[in-house]
Amino acid sequence: DPRYEAMWEKLNLDIPAHDALLGVLGQFYGDIYMSQKGRLQGMEYLDFVLSEVHGLRIQELQEAKSKGHKIIGTFCVFVPEELTLAANAVHIGLCSGADAGTEQAETLLPRNTCALIKSFVGFKMARICPFTESCDMVVGETTCDGKKKAYETFGEMVNMHVMELPQTKSDAARALFRSEVLRYKEKLEALTGNTITVEKLRAAISTVNNKRKALQRLDALRSADPSPISGRDALLIHQVAFYDDPVRFTASINALCDQMETRVKKQEGVTAKGTPRILLSGCPMAVPNWKLPYITESSGAVIVGEESCIGTRNIRNLTDEKTEDMDGLIDALVDRYMEIDCACFTPNTERMGHVVSMAKELKADGVLHYGLMFCQPYASEAIRLEKVLRKEEIPMLAIETDYSMEDMEQLKTRVEAFVEMI
Ligand code: BJ8
């Protein structure tokens, strides 16, 4: 795109490699998204945001930078966006959903590393991600072993801050997380030169709560049969939530929800009533990882929920806004974040209950567990989850895959058989 070429060059992107990535992304999007029938009109906003993901949005980030705002990149929903916003910085989730730069990444990482990790390291090494290149600081976290070791390598290439996350939900773990939240706050204040005041933090908490409420509203509307929105579109919305401007995004999603409500009242949907309903559960699906949703929805099913960090796990809990002093606000944030049921924690039994209740509320006929190859935490929980779901008589299919297209046919066969059975 000639309009943005100068900007991409300034960001030191590898222009031919970046053009190739955008070409593939555009075609992939056309095949998977634009081919859908009966889409909500409000999805035009999402189509626009996605088509401008490396264009207009990056331009906005450069404009923000020129006005002195800092850009913070993150890889995990444990990094409190509220603090970033309260420091007048921009909070971006770095996506890591595409197979690009993998060969380069494998020179620094073991081959048996999950695709998500290879992707963020590969994007950096191949110089094809304008978001990564725009960041003033990237925040990592000690979650799974693959990520925390990769951050050691990644930290040699970018300005990195790593939050030490606990592995349990004990009182000692909470105290550790609280001190890490405060350390992140101090780090932000030093980087931006802005003091995070009570007023600013309260406003940021409210902004982020509003975004989460809009997404909660969206997800709740999907309990209708027929579902008013495809799983692909809903996933896209959850993905875009990580890099769009939060206030603008919230307004667009609420407008979309208004349209969904009208549809639900008229009992209209994207598929016929009685279409098999699937709950996705497991590892996060970052942009542009739409492979499994596409396969599932082309197999005659509709996805009605994502039990994932790019989905409900990220938006289930709100932060208490009532407190009026800094200590109380920090406590409210810590309480909210410590409820996230990530498989990197032990034990993590809450997640089992969450999957069951989501399956029931969304009237799912089956659960599709999505694990990235070499992801130990979610692979372990898949085994446990299947047993829990069996007791509830909810069928589950566990899929392990990566970002390559080589297993498309094989996955299609397995998913089709599952959809027929449920
Ligand atoms: S809170 S799920 S975003 S850590 S898929 S890199 S676990 S080997 S992503 Fe996550 Fe935060 Fe937890 Fe959510 Fe490792 Fe598994 Fe790869 Fe993963």
Residues whose N, C-alpha, C, O or C-beta is under 5 A from the ligand:
A	BS01	BJ8	F75 C76 V77 F78 C114 L116 T143 C144 G146 K147 C283 C309 C342 L372 F374 C375 Q376
